[in-house]
Amino acid sequence: MHTLPDTPAAAAFRRTISSPLKLRLFMLRSLPMAYLAGLRLREITPERAVITVPFKYLTQNPFRSIYFACLSMAAEMASGMLAMMHIQGQGRVSMLVVGLEAEFTKKAVGLIAFTSQDGPRIAQAITDSRASGEGRTVVCTSTGIDEAGDVVATFRITWSFRAK
């Protein structure tokens, strides 16, 4: 796997959101539904991010599993945190979800961890957008794994990046 250089701005962002209190304050202000659903950041590096979503009263559906919208939120947040980190220090860059595909393979109960390993591709798209002035899209994959190690869902989220 290709290792990305760690920029000072990205490292500062990771330190900030790795603080449980600062992450919760950020979510309460900017992502209140993620806060209420109990999403947590387990890991973030320049290459990958892991977000967890618990099965609890606020995240359940009538079938006693995690509601697909809560799974979608965690999947998006995994790649979105990578995007936010790579935008740091790059000037004004807009980011927007422009597409979403999902595949559900097992009932989601317990704690589900979504991993996105698309940091290098996101960083390259941002660099290309800054160089060309044109928008770039990246299809990021977030895979949800349950506590037994089984894949419960795979999301493909298409992000658009445009340097301003």
TAFEN-V864253 format. One line per field, one symbol per residue. phi: phi as a letter, one per 20 degrees, with the letter a starting at -180 (. if undefined). psi: psi as a letter, one per 20 degrees, with the letter a starting at -180 (. if undefined). burial: 1 if it has 24 or more other ideal C-beta (glycine too) atoms within 12 Angstrom, else 0. A space follows every 50 residues. Layout:
phi = ???
psi = ???
burial = ???
This chain:
phi = .feefefgfffffffffffgffffffffedcffffffnfceebbcfebcc cdceebgfdedfembfggfffffffffffffffffffgmdmececbfdab cccddbfecneddeddddgfffgffffffffemdfcdceddddedefene fdacdddeddcbfd
psi = pppqqoqhggggggggiiogghggggghghmhhhghikqqohqprhhqqp pqpqorgiiqrijlrpphhhgggggghghhhggggihpjjaopqqppiqp qqppiqpoqbppppppkjghhgggggghghhhjqqqqpoqpppppahijq phqppopoqppoq.
burial = 00010000010011001000001001100010010011111111111111 11111000110000111101111111111111111111010010101001 01010001111111111111111011101100000111111111110000 01111111111110
